[in-house]
Amino acid sequence: MAKSLLVIDEVGYLSYSNRHADLLFELISRRHEKKSTLITTNKSFAEWSEVFPNAACVVALIDRLVHHAEIIALKGESWRHKEAQERAAARTTQRKSARGAP
């Protein structure tokens, strides 16, 4: 049997209702130990109570996600933020050049 991968990107970007948390828990529970799931997030598991406020299933959801998991924590500056800063600096330099500023 071929295993399929489900990718859930940017959990934590928005807050979710209890119903959304329940649906995600159901999805993860059904896939648990059967199919692969990859989740990206900018929140630590300790902060997931902010993502799913008042959801009773958060601890159980995290438990299923981390069971047999490979957790990769990336530290450092956001690539998108860095790119935005570089574009802004380039525009500033370009404007100064157009005005003849030193």
Secondary structure as UniProt FT lines:
FT   STRAND          5..11
FT   HELIX           18..31
FT   TURN            32..34
FT   STRAND          36..41
FT   HELIX           45..47
FT   HELIX           48..51
FT   TURN            53..54
FT   TURN            56..57
FT   HELIX           58..66
FT   TURN            67..68
FT   HELIX           79..99
//
